[in-house]
């Protein structure tokens, strides 16, 4: 979106004559519609027409912002990645692991995300651009969180030096992803507590 620029004196400068000013509320409506369309029909069947209809705008409004549905989805995934997932700071390894699981479970159980993520992973196997975008949005982000959790645990003496953040990520999120995305089962009461305790025990055993 082209926004009015502010000069050093604090006065606003108008957009150059003839410049297209894209309304932010329309852009947000289109992005929300993409999530809904992906959940409803999947990437393969998703169309610019369907997105525009769901957003309550004309196709021109979509094409002014993105040249294709692939460009739109890539931009959307990048926007999600940019929001980041905060690294927990509970003061203990168990608390940090439990917090990561809580956030991951919330995201994976979201009614839209639970439909969109599996579909995009299927498309990622066929499309290198989607694959790279998903990697940045999901894997790279969570690897960064796992690295912080492990580093802090090592500093507190809860994990030995040289503990592997990638292994930690596998042990923490892997079982949850399997249950919610692959098996698509419900989480029994106390499941996240038990999973956090099991992950901590495995990490402390394997390092």
LUMPAFI-623175 format. One record per atom (N, C-alpha, C): residue in one letter; chain; z, x, y. Coordinates in steps of 0.2 Angstrom, whole numbers, plus 5000, padded with zeros to 4 digits. Atoms other than C-alpha are relative to their C-alpha. Layout:
% residues N
<A, A, <Z, X, Y>>
...
This chain:
% residues 207
<X, A, <5000, 5004, 4994>>
<X, A, <5000, 5000, 5000>>
<X, A, <5000, 5004, 5006>>
<X, A, <5000, 4996, 4994>>
<X, A, <4996, 5006, 5017>>
<X, A, <5005, 4997, 5005>>
<X, A, <4995, 5002, 4996>>
<X, A, <5011, 5005, 5028>>
<X, A, <5000, 5003, 5007>>
<X, A, <5000, 4997, 4993>>
<X, A, <5013, 5007, 5047>>
<X, A, <5005, 5006, 5000>>
<X, A, <4997, 4993, 5000>>
<X, A, <5018, 5025, 5050>>
<X, A, <5005, 5000, 5006>>
<X, A, <4995, 5000, 4994>>
<X, A, <5033, 5029, 5061>>
<X, A, <5000, 5007, 5003>>
<X, A, <5001, 4994, 4996>>
<X, A, <5031, 5043, 5074>>
<X, A, <5007, 5004, 5000>>
<X, A, <4993, 4997, 4999>>
<X, A, <5045, 5056, 5077>>
<X, A, <5004, 4997, 5005>>
<X, A, <4996, 5003, 4995>>
<X, A, <5050, 5046, 5092>>
<X, A, <5002, 4993, 4998>>
<X, A, <4998, 5006, 5003>>
<X, A, <5053, 5031, 5081>>
<X, A, <4996, 4994, 5001>>
<X, A, <5005, 5006, 4999>>
<X, A, <5038, 5020, 5087>>
<X, A, <4996, 5000, 4995>>
<X, A, <5004, 5001, 5005>>
<X, A, <5027, 5012, 5075>>
<X, A, <4993, 5001, 5002>>
<X, A, <5008, 5000, 4999>>
<X, A, <5008, 5016, 5074>>
<X, A, <4997, 4995, 4996>>
<X, A, <5004, 5005, 5004>>
<X, A, <4996, 5003, 5069>>
<X, A, <4995, 5003, 4995>>
<X, A, <5005, 4998, 5005>>
<X, A, <4985, 5005, 5054>>
<X, A, <4993, 5001, 5003>>
<X, A, <5006, 5000, 4997>>
<X, A, <4968, 5011, 5059>>
<X, A, <4996, 4994, 4999>>
<X, A, <5004, 5006, 5000>>
<X, A, <4956, 4998, 5063>>
<X, A, <4995, 5000, 4994>>
<X, A, <5004, 5001, 5006>>
<X, A, <4947, 4991, 5048>>
<X, A, <5003, 5002, 4994>>
<X, A, <4997, 4998, 5006>>
<X, A, <4959, 4998, 5036>>
<X, A, <5003, 4994, 4996>>
<X, A, <4998, 5006, 5004>>
<X, A, <4964, 4987, 5022>>
<X, A, <5008, 5001, 4999>>
<X, A, <4992, 5000, 5001>>
<X, A, <4983, 4983, 5022>>
<X, A, <5001, 4995, 4994>>
<X, A, <4999, 5003, 5006>>
<X, A, <4988, 4978, 5005>>
<X, A, <5008, 4997, 5000>>
<X, A, <4993, 5003, 5000>>
<X, A, <5003, 4965, 5004>>
<X, A, <5004, 5002, 4994>>
<X, A, <4996, 4997, 5006>>
<X, A, <5017, 4972, 4994>>
<X, A, <5003, 4994, 4996>>
<X, A, <4998, 5005, 5004>>
<X, A, <5023, 4955, 4988>>
<X, A, <4994, 4998, 4995>>
<X, A, <5006, 5001, 5004>>
<X, A, <5005, 4952, 4981>>
<X, A, <5000, 5005, 4994>>
<X, A, <5000, 4995, 5005>>
<X, A, <5006, 4969, 4972>>
<X, A, <5005, 4999, 4995>>
<X, A, <4994, 5001, 5004>>
<X, A, <5023, 4965, 4965>>
<X, A, <4998, 4994, 4995>>
<X, A, <5002, 5006, 5004>>
<X, A, <5016, 4948, 4959>>
<X, A, <4995, 5002, 4994>>
<X, A, <5005, 4998, 5005>>
<X, A, <5002, 4956, 4950>>
<X, A, <5003, 5004, 4995>>
<X, A, <4996, 4996, 5005>>
<X, A, <5013, 4969, 4942>>
<X, A, <5004, 4996, 4995>>
<X, A, <4996, 5005, 5005>>
<X, A, <5024, 4955, 4935>>
<X, A, <4996, 4996, 4996>>
<X, A, <5005, 5003, 5004>>
<X, A, <5009, 4946, 4929>>
<X, A, <4998, 5004, 4994>>
<X, A, <5003, 4996, 5006>>
<X, A, <5003, 4961, 4919>>
<X, A, <5005, 5000, 4995>>
<X, A, <4995, 5000, 5005>>
<X, A, <5020, 4962, 4910>>
<X, A, <4999, 4993, 4996>>
<X, A, <5001, 5007, 5003>>
<X, A, <5018, 4943, 4906>>
<X, A, <4994, 4999, 4996>>
<X, A, <5007, 5001, 5003>>
<X, A, <5000, 4944, 4901>>
<X, A, <5000, 5005, 4993>>
<X, A, <4999, 4996, 5006>>
<X, A, <5004, 4959, 4889>>
<X, A, <5004, 4997, 4995>>
<X, A, <4995, 5003, 5005>>
<X, A, <5018, 4950, 4881>>
<X, A, <4996, 4994, 4997>>
<X, A, <5003, 5006, 5003>>
<X, A, <5007, 4934, 4879>>
<X, A, <4994, 5002, 4996>>
<X, A, <5007, 4999, 5004>>
<X, A, <4990, 4941, 4873>>
<X, A, <4999, 5007, 4998>>
<X, A, <5001, 4993, 5002>>
<X, A, <4992, 4960, 4871>>
<X, A, <4995, 5003, 5004>>
<X, A, <5004, 4996, 4996>>
<X, A, <4982, 4974, 4879>>
<X, A, <4992, 4998, 4999>>
<X, A, <5007, 5001, 5001>>
<X, A, <4966, 4971, 4870>>
<X, A, <4997, 4993, 5002>>
<X, A, <5003, 5007, 4998>>
<X, A, <4964, 4952, 4875>>
<X, A, <5002, 4999, 5007>>
<X, A, <4998, 5001, 4993>>
<X, A, <4972, 4955, 4892>>
<X, A, <4993, 5000, 5005>>
<X, A, <5006, 4999, 4996>>
<X, A, <4959, 4952, 4906>>
<X, A, <5003, 5000, 5008>>
<X, A, <4998, 5000, 4993>>
<X, A, <4959, 4954, 4925>>
<X, A, <5000, 4992, 5002>>
<X, A, <5000, 5007, 4999>>
<X, A, <4955, 4935, 4926>>
<X, A, <5007, 4997, 4999>>
<X, A, <4993, 5003, 5002>>
<X, A, <4971, 4931, 4916>>
<X, A, <5005, 5002, 5005>>
<X, A, <4995, 4998, 4995>>
<X, A, <4981, 4942, 4927>>
<X, A, <5000, 4997, 5006>>
<X, A, <5000, 5003, 4993>>
<X, A, <4975, 4935, 4943>>
<X, A, <5002, 4993, 5000>>
<X, A, <4998, 5007, 5001>>
<X, A, <4977, 4917, 4937>>
<X, A, <5008, 5000, 5000>>
<X, A, <4993, 5000, 5001>>
<X, A, <4995, 4921, 4932>>
<X, A, <5004, 5002, 5006>>
<X, A, <4997, 4998, 4994>>
<X, A, <4999, 4930, 4948>>
<X, A, <4999, 4995, 5006>>
<X, A, <5001, 5005, 4995>>
<X, A, <4992, 4916, 4958>>
<X, A, <4996, 5003, 5006>>
<X, A, <5004, 4997, 4995>>
<X, A, <4979, 4927, 4967>>
<X, A, <4993, 5000, 4997>>
<X, A, <5007, 4999, 5002>>
<X, A, <4960, 4930, 4966>>
<X, A, <4999, 5006, 4997>>
<X, A, <5002, 4994, 5003>>
<X, A, <4952, 4943, 4956>>
<X, A, <4999, 5006, 5005>>
<X, A, <5002, 4995, 4995>>
<X, A, <4947, 4952, 4972>>
<X, A, <5007, 5004, 5001>>
<X, A, <4993, 4997, 4999>>
<X, A, <4966, 4955, 4975>>
<X, A, <5002, 5006, 4995>>
<X, A, <4998, 4995, 5005>>
<X, A, <4968, 4964, 4959>>
<X, A, <4995, 5006, 5000>>
<X, A, <5005, 4994, 5000>>
<X, A, <4952, 4975, 4960>>
<X, A, <5001, 5004, 5006>>
<X, A, <4998, 4996, 4994>>
<X, A, <4957, 4980, 4978>>
<X, A, <5005, 5005, 4998>>
<X, A, <4994, 4995, 5001>>
<X, A, <4972, 4989, 4970>>
<X, A, <4998, 5004, 4994>>
<X, A, <5002, 4996, 5007>>
<X, A, <4965, 4994, 4952>>
<X, A, <4993, 4998, 4998>>
<X, A, <5007, 5001, 5002>>
<X, A, <4948, 4997, 4946>>
<X, A, <4999, 4996, 4993>>
<X, A, <5001, 5002, 5007>>
<X, A, <4951, 4991, 4928>>
<X, A, <5007, 4998, 4998>>
<X, A, <4993, 5001, 5003>>
<X, A, <4965, 4984, 4917>>
<X, A, <5003, 5006, 4997>>
<X, A, <4997, 4994, 5002>>
<X, A, <4968, 5001, 4910>>
<X, A, <5003, 5004, 5006>>
<X, A, <4997, 4997, 4994>>
<X, A, <4971, 5008, 4927>>
<X, A, <5006, 4997, 5002>>
<X, A, <4994, 5004, 4998>>
<X, A, <4983, 4994, 4931>>
<X, A, <5006, 5001, 4995>>
<X, A, <4994, 4998, 5005>>
<X, A, <4993, 4997, 4915>>
<X, A, <5002, 5007, 5000>>
<X, A, <4998, 4994, 4999>>
<X, A, <4993, 5015, 4917>>
<X, A, <5005, 5001, 5006>>
<X, A, <4996, 5000, 4994>>
<X, A, <5000, 5013, 4935>>
<X, A, <5007, 4997, 4999>>
<X, A, <4994, 5003, 5001>>
<X, A, <5013, 5001, 4929>>
<X, A, <5005, 5004, 4995>>
<X, A, <4996, 4996, 5004>>
<X, A, <5019, 5012, 4915>>
<X, A, <5003, 5006, 5004>>
<X, A, <4998, 4995, 4996>>
<X, A, <5020, 5026, 4928>>
<X, A, <5005, 4998, 5004>>
<X, A, <4995, 5003, 4996>>
<X, A, <5030, 5015, 4939>>
<X, A, <5007, 5000, 4997>>
<X, A, <4994, 5000, 5005>>
<X, A, <5042, 5012, 4925>>
<X, A, <5004, 5006, 4999>>
<X, A, <4997, 4993, 5002>>
<X, A, <5044, 5030, 4921>>
<X, A, <5003, 5003, 5007>>
<X, A, <4997, 4998, 4994>>
<X, A, <5047, 5034, 4940>>
<X, A, <5007, 4998, 5001>>
<X, A, <4994, 5003, 4999>>
<X, A, <5062, 5023, 4940>>
<X, A, <5006, 5004, 4997>>
<X, A, <4995, 4996, 5003>>
<X, A, <5071, 5034, 4928>>
<X, A, <5005, 4996, 4996>>
<X, A, <4994, 5003, 5003>>
<X, A, <5085, 5031, 4916>>
<X, A, <5006, 5004, 5001>>
<X, A, <4995, 4996, 4997>>
<X, A, <5101, 5037, 4923>>
<X, A, <5004, 5003, 4994>>
<X, A, <4996, 4997, 5005>>
<X, A, <5111, 5050, 4912>>
<X, A, <5007, 4998, 5001>>
<X, A, <4993, 5003, 4999>>
<X, A, <5128, 5043, 4908>>
<X, A, <5005, 5006, 5001>>
<X, A, <4995, 4995, 4998>>
<X, A, <5143, 5053, 4914>>
<X, A, <5007, 4997, 4998>>
<X, A, <4994, 5003, 5002>>
<X, A, <5158, 5045, 4904>>
<X, A, <5006, 5004, 4999>>
<X, A, <4995, 4995, 5001>>
<X, A, <5167, 5061, 4901>>
<X, A, <5001, 5001, 4993>>
<X, A, <5000, 4998, 5007>>
<X, A, <5165, 5061, 4882>>
<X, A, <4994, 4999, 4997>>
<X, A, <5007, 5000, 5003>>
<X, A, <5151, 5063, 4870>>
<X, A, <4999, 4993, 4997>>
<X, A, <5001, 5007, 5003>>
<X, A, <5155, 5046, 4861>>
<X, A, <4998, 4995, 5006>>
<X, A, <5001, 5005, 4995>>
<X, A, <5156, 5037, 4878>>
<X, A, <4992, 5001, 5003>>
<X, A, <5007, 4999, 4998>>
<X, A, <5139, 5045, 4883>>
<X, A, <4995, 4997, 4995>>
<X, A, <5004, 5002, 5005>>
<X, A, <5131, 5041, 4867>>
<X, A, <5000, 4992, 5000>>
<X, A, <5000, 5007, 5000>>
<X, A, <5137, 5023, 4867>>
<X, A, <4997, 4997, 5006>>
<X, A, <5003, 5002, 4994>>
<X, A, <5131, 5021, 4885>>
<X, A, <4992, 5000, 5000>>
<X, A, <5008, 5000, 5002>>
<X, A, <5113, 5027, 4880>>
<X, A, <4998, 4994, 4996>>
<X, A, <5002, 5005, 5005>>
<X, A, <5113, 5015, 4866>>
<X, A, <5000, 4993, 5003>>
<X, A, <5000, 5007, 4997>>
<X, A, <5118, 5000, 4877>>
<X, A, <4994, 4999, 5005>>
<X, A, <5006, 5000, 4995>>
<X, A, <5104, 5004, 4890>>
<X, A, <4994, 4999, 4995>>
<X, A, <5006, 5001, 5004>>
<X, A, <5091, 5006, 4876>>
<X, A, <5000, 4994, 4996>>
<X, A, <5000, 5007, 5003>>
<X, A, <5097, 4990, 4867>>
<X, A, <4998, 4995, 5005>>
<X, A, <5001, 5005, 4995>>
<X, A, <5096, 4980, 4883>>
<X, A, <4992, 5000, 5001>>
<X, A, <5007, 4999, 4999>>
<X, A, <5078, 4987, 4886>>
<X, A, <4996, 4997, 4994>>
<X, A, <5004, 5002, 5006>>
<X, A, <5072, 4984, 4868>>
<X, A, <5000, 4993, 4998>>
<X, A, <4999, 5007, 5002>>
<X, A, <5079, 4967, 4867>>
<X, A, <4997, 4995, 5006>>
<X, A, <5003, 5004, 4994>>
<X, A, <5071, 4961, 4884>>
<X, A, <4994, 4996, 4997>>
<X, A, <5006, 5004, 5003>>
<X, A, <5059, 4947, 4879>>
<X, A, <4993, 5002, 5001>>
<X, A, <5006, 4997, 4998>>
<X, A, <5045, 4955, 4888>>
<X, A, <4999, 5006, 4997>>
<X, A, <5000, 4993, 5002>>
<X, A, <5048, 4973, 4884>>
<X, A, <4999, 5000, 4992>>
<X, A, <5000, 5000, 5007>>
<X, A, <5050, 4968, 4865>>
<X, A, <4993, 4999, 4998>>
<X, A, <5007, 5001, 5002>>
<X, A, <5032, 4962, 4865>>
<X, A, <4995, 5005, 5003>>
<X, A, <5005, 4995, 4997>>
<X, A, <5024, 4975, 4877>>
<X, A, <5000, 5006, 4997>>
<X, A, <4999, 4993, 5002>>
<X, A, <5031, 4991, 4870>>
<X, A, <4996, 5001, 4993>>
<X, A, <5004, 4999, 5006>>
<X, A, <5024, 4989, 4852>>
<X, A, <4993, 4999, 5001>>
<X, A, <5007, 5001, 4999>>
<X, A, <5008, 4983, 4858>>
<X, A, <4997, 5006, 5003>>
<X, A, <5002, 4994, 4996>>
<X, A, <5006, 4998, 4870>>
<X, A, <5000, 5006, 4995>>
<X, A, <5000, 4994, 5005>>
<X, A, <5011, 5010, 4856>>
<X, A, <4994, 5000, 4995>>
<X, A, <5006, 5001, 5004>>
<X, A, <4997, 5003, 4845>>
<X, A, <4994, 5002, 5004>>
<X, A, <5006, 4998, 4995>>
<X, A, <4984, 5005, 4860>>
<X, A, <5001, 5008, 5001>>
<X, A, <5000, 4993, 4999>>
<X, A, <4991, 5023, 4862>>
<X, A, <4997, 5004, 4995>>
<X, A, <5003, 4996, 5006>>
<X, A, <4985, 5028, 4845>>
<X, A, <4992, 5000, 5001>>
<X, A, <5008, 5000, 4999>>
<X, A, <4967, 5024, 4851>>
<X, A, <4998, 5002, 5007>>
<X, A, <5002, 4999, 4993>>
<X, A, <4968, 5028, 4869>>
<X, A, <5004, 5006, 5003>>
<X, A, <4997, 4994, 4998>>
<X, A, <4973, 5046, 4875>>
<X, A, <5004, 4999, 5007>>
<X, A, <4997, 5001, 4993>>
<X, A, <4977, 5040, 4893>>
<X, A, <5006, 4996, 4999>>
<X, A, <4994, 5004, 5001>>
<X, A, <4989, 5027, 4887>>
<X, A, <5005, 5004, 4996>>
<X, A, <4995, 4996, 5004>>
<X, A, <4997, 5039, 4875>>
<X, A, <5003, 5004, 5004>>
<X, A, <4996, 4996, 4995>>
<X, A, <5001, 5051, 4889>>
<X, A, <5004, 4996, 5004>>
<X, A, <4996, 5004, 4996>>
<X, A, <5007, 5037, 4900>>
<X, A, <5007, 4998, 4996>>
<X, A, <4994, 5002, 5004>>
<X, A, <5019, 5031, 4886>>
<X, A, <5004, 5005, 4999>>
<X, A, <4995, 4994, 5002>>
<X, A, <5025, 5048, 4882>>
<X, A, <5004, 5002, 5007>>
<X, A, <4996, 4998, 4993>>
<X, A, <5030, 5051, 4901>>
<X, A, <5005, 4995, 5001>>
<X, A, <4995, 5005, 4998>>
<X, A, <5038, 5034, 4902>>
<X, A, <5005, 4999, 4995>>
<X, A, <4995, 5001, 5005>>
<X, A, <5047, 5034, 4886>>
<X, A, <5003, 5006, 4997>>
<X, A, <4997, 4994, 5004>>
<X, A, <5049, 5051, 4877>>
<X, A, <5002, 5005, 5005>>
<X, A, <4997, 4995, 4995>>
<X, A, <5050, 5063, 4892>>
<X, A, <5006, 4998, 5004>>
<X, A, <4994, 5002, 4997>>
<X, A, <5062, 5052, 4901>>
<X, A, <5006, 5000, 4996>>
<X, A, <4994, 5000, 5005>>
<X, A, <5074, 5050, 4886>>
<X, A, <5002, 5007, 4998>>
<X, A, <4999, 4993, 5001>>
<X, A, <5072, 5068, 4882>>
<X, A, <5005, 5003, 5005>>
<X, A, <4996, 4998, 4994>>
<X, A, <5079, 5072, 4899>>
<X, A, <5007, 4998, 5000>>
<X, A, <4993, 5002, 5000>>
<X, A, <5094, 5061, 4897>>
<X, A, <5004, 5003, 4994>>
<X, A, <4996, 4997, 5006>>
<X, A, <5098, 5068, 4879>>
<X, A, <5002, 5007, 5002>>
<X, A, <4998, 4993, 4998>>
<X, A, <5097, 5086, 4887>>
<X, A, <5006, 5000, 5004>>
<X, A, <4994, 5000, 4995>>
<X, A, <5110, 5081, 4900>>
<X, A, <5006, 4998, 4995>>
<X, A, <4995, 5002, 5005>>
<X, A, <5121, 5072, 4886>>
<X, A, <5003, 5006, 4996>>
<X, A, <4999, 4994, 5004>>
<X, A, <5120, 5088, 4875>>
<X, A, <5004, 5005, 5004>>
<X, A, <4998, 4995, 4996>>
<X, A, <5123, 5100, 4889>>
<X, A, <5007, 4999, 5002>>
<X, A, <4993, 5002, 4998>>
<X, A, <5139, 5091, 4895>>
<X, A, <5005, 5000, 4994>>
<X, A, <4996, 5000, 5006>>
<X, A, <5145, 5089, 4877>>
<X, A, <5002, 5008, 4998>>
<X, A, <4999, 4993, 5001>>
<X, A, <5143, 5108, 4875>>
<X, A, <5005, 5003, 5005>>
<X, A, <4996, 4997, 4995>>
<X, A, <5152, 5112, 4891>>
<X, A, <5007, 4998, 4999>>
<X, A, <4993, 5003, 5002>>
<X, A, <5167, 5101, 4885>>
<X, A, <5003, 5003, 4994>>
<X, A, <4998, 4997, 5007>>
<X, A, <5167, 5110, 4868>>
<X, A, <5000, 4994, 4995>>
<X, A, <5001, 5005, 5005>>
<X, A, <5162, 5094, 4859>>
<X, A, <4994, 5001, 4995>>
<X, A, <5006, 4997, 5005>>
<X, A, <5146, 5102, 4852>>
<X, A, <5000, 5007, 5001>>
<X, A, <5001, 4992, 5000>>
<X, A, <5142, 5120, 4848>>
<X, A, <4994, 5002, 5004>>
<X, A, <5005, 4997, 4997>>
<X, A, <5131, 5131, 4858>>
<X, A, <4993, 4999, 4996>>
<X, A, <5007, 5000, 5004>>
<X, A, <5112, 5129, 4853>>
<X, A, <4999, 4993, 4997>>
<X, A, <5001, 5007, 5003>>
<X, A, <5114, 5110, 4849>>
<X, A, <4993, 4998, 5003>>
<X, A, <5007, 5001, 4999>>
<X, A, <5096, 5103, 4849>>
<X, A, <5000, 4993, 5004>>
<X, A, <5001, 5007, 4997>>
<X, A, <5093, 5088, 4862>>
<X, A, <4995, 4996, 4997>>
<X, A, <5005, 5005, 5004>>
<X, A, <5078, 5082, 4852>>
<X, A, <5003, 4997, 4994>>
<X, A, <4997, 5003, 5005>>
<X, A, <5088, 5080, 4837>>
<X, A, <5005, 4995, 5002>>
<X, A, <4996, 5005, 4997>>
<X, A, <5101, 5071, 4847>>
<X, A, <4997, 4994, 5001>>
<X, A, <5003, 5006, 4999>>
<X, A, <5089, 5059, 4853>>
<X, A, <4997, 4996, 4994>>
<X, A, <5002, 5003, 5006>>
<X, A, <5082, 5056, 4836>>
<X, A, <5006, 4996, 4997>>
<X, A, <4994, 5003, 5003>>
<X, A, <5100, 5052, 4829>>
<X, A, <5002, 4995, 5004>>
<X, A, <4997, 5005, 4996>>
<X, A, <5105, 5042, 4844>>
<X, A, <4995, 4993, 5000>>
<X, A, <5004, 5005, 4999>>
<X, A, <5090, 5031, 4847>>
<X, A, <4995, 4998, 4994>>
<X, A, <5004, 5001, 5006>>
<X, A, <5080, 5032, 4831>>
<X, A, <5002, 4994, 4996>>
<X, A, <4998, 5005, 5004>>
<X, A, <5090, 5020, 4821>>
<X, A, <4999, 4993, 5004>>
<X, A, <5000, 5006, 4996>>
<X, A, <5091, 5007, 4835>>
<X, A, <4993, 4998, 5001>>
<X, A, <5007, 5002, 5000>>
<X, A, <5072, 5008, 4838>>
<X, A, <4997, 4997, 4994>>
<X, A, <5002, 5003, 5006>>
<X, A, <5069, 5005, 4820>>
<X, A, <5002, 4993, 4999>>
<X, A, <4997, 5007, 5001>>
<X, A, <5080, 4990, 4819>>
<X, A, <4997, 4995, 5005>>
<X, A, <5002, 5005, 4995>>
<X, A, <5074, 4982, 4835>>
<X, A, <4993, 4999, 5001>>
<X, A, <5007, 5000, 4999>>
<X, A, <5056, 4986, 4836>>
<X, A, <4996, 5000, 4994>>
<X, A, <5004, 5000, 5007>>
<X, A, <5050, 4989, 4818>>
<X, A, <5002, 4994, 4996>>
<X, A, <4997, 5005, 5004>>
<X, A, <5062, 4978, 4808>>
<X, A, <5000, 4993, 5004>>
<X, A, <4999, 5006, 4996>>
<X, A, <5064, 4966, 4823>>
<X, A, <5006, 4996, 4998>>
<X, A, <4994, 5003, 5002>>
<X, A, <5082, 4962, 4817>>
<X, A, <5005, 4999, 5005>>
<X, A, <4995, 5001, 4995>>
<X, A, <5097, 4956, 4826>>
<X, A, <5005, 5006, 4999>>
<X, A, <4995, 4995, 5001>>
<X, A, <5111, 4968, 4830>>
<X, A, <5007, 4996, 4998>>
<X, A, <4994, 5003, 5002>>
<X, A, <5127, 4963, 4821>>
<X, A, <5006, 5002, 5005>>
<X, A, <4994, 4998, 4996>>
<X, A, <5144, 4963, 4830>>
<X, A, <5002, 5007, 4999>>
<X, A, <4997, 4993, 5001>>
<X, A, <5150, 4981, 4833>>
<X, A, <4995, 5005, 4998>>
<X, A, <5006, 4996, 5002>>
<X, A, <5133, 4988, 4828>>
<X, A, <5000, 5006, 5004>>
<X, A, <5001, 4994, 4996>>
<X, A, <5132, 4999, 4843>>
<X, A, <5006, 5005, 5000>>
<X, A, <4994, 4996, 5000>>
<X, A, <5150, 5005, 4842>>
<X, A, <4999, 5005, 4994>>
<X, A, <5000, 4997, 5006>>
<X, A, <5147, 5010, 4824>>
<X, A, <4994, 5005, 5000>>
<X, A, <5006, 4996, 5000>>
<X, A, <5130, 5018, 4827>>
<X, A, <5002, 5006, 5005>>
<X, A, <4998, 4995, 4995>>
<X, A, <5137, 5028, 4842>>
<X, A, <5005, 5005, 4996>>
<X, A, <4996, 4995, 5004>>
<X, A, <5151, 5035, 4830>>
<X, A, <4997, 5004, 4995>>
<X, A, <5004, 4997, 5005>>
<X, A, <5139, 5039, 4817>>
<X, A, <4996, 5006, 5003>>
<X, A, <5004, 4995, 4997>>
<X, A, <5128, 5048, 4829>>
<X, A, <5004, 5006, 5002>>
<X, A, <4996, 4995, 4998>>
<X, A, <5142, 5058, 4836>>
<X, A, <5002, 5004, 4994>>
<X, A, <4998, 4996, 5006>>
<X, A, <5148, 5063, 4819>>
<X, A, <4994, 5004, 4997>>
<X, A, <5005, 4996, 5002>>
<X, A, <5131, 5068, 4814>>
<X, A, <4998, 5006, 5004>>
<X, A, <5002, 4994, 4996>>
<X, A, <5128, 5079, 4829>>
<X, A, <5005, 5005, 5000>>
<X, A, <4995, 4995, 5001>>
<X, A, <5145, 5087, 4827>>
<X, A, <5000, 5004, 4994>>
<X, A, <5001, 4997, 5007>>
<X, A, <5141, 5091, 4809>>
<X, A, <4994, 5005, 5000>>
<X, A, <5006, 4996, 5000>>
<X, A, <5123, 5097, 4812>>
<X, A, <4999, 5005, 5006>>
<X, A, <5000, 4996, 4994>>
<X, A, <5125, 5104, 4830>>
<X, A, <4993, 5000, 5003>>
